[in-house]
Amino acid sequence: MPDAIIEPRRGKSSPKLGTVAVLAATEADLGALRSRLGFDSDPGRRLYISRLYASSESIPDACLAGPLVGAPHAVMIAETLIAWGVRRLVFLGWCGALSEPVSIGDLVLPTSAFVDEGTSRHYVADASESRASGSLVQALSAAGAAAGIGIRPGPVWTTDAPFRETREKVLAYRHRGALAVEMECSALFTVGAFRAVDVAALLVVSDDLASLSWNPGFKDPRFAHGREAAGRIIGNVLARQTEREAANDQR
């Protein structure tokens, strides 16, 4: 962009990446995805305060990065990977339920995200809501259906301040249709639109605010099951994409 003093760019030591990236918010999910997606033999490299794995034994067009927390960190990682060649990005994160039909361990597929973080407005000054890539949302939904895994699509609320998720805000965003609250999606979707790349997310419900009190579910077996299911869906989406690209190459 001509108005930016600092731009993400490929340097002499930048790795050669495929077109697909998976971002994992947590260390635990990063490790699980590293095994599931075939990055076990890749020691990785530092990417800011995260790690990047760029050599998969089973999905050659993919890379994996994380852990990361919050919109600014997520966007720094995403911007860098986009500059290095990534054109499709899937984010795996955790979220808090805002409405009673959504419970701990459920999978939420954000179709859009309400902007309550500061990063998006540096890209779009009046940003209030950003949207996920329709094609990636459809791919994740189809993979869940094929595996018999239920997914709840809908808007989410993205905040910078997890300790300021007030009763007033929970009620306001629930009234607008938000299924859950988290810290990265709206900024990632905004950057995807700004850079003309596809970005989507799959979230596992880790805690519940629907009753206007906090119910943590991090040790709940349903949460562990949801995380495993989310990893399986993302792995299936990437595998199918690899198969399609291989078929196209043979034509």
Beta strands, then each sheet from edge to edge (+ up, - down):
strand 1: 20-24
strand 2: 45-47
strand 3: 50-53
strand 4: 62-66
strand 5: 88-97
strand 6: 107-116
strand 7: 129-131
strand 8: 152-159
strand 9: 180-182
strand 10: 198-208
strand 11: 215-216
sheet 1: 2+ 3- 4+ 1+ 5+ 9- 8- 6- 7+
sheet 2: 2+ 3- 4+ 1+ 5+ 10+ 11-
end
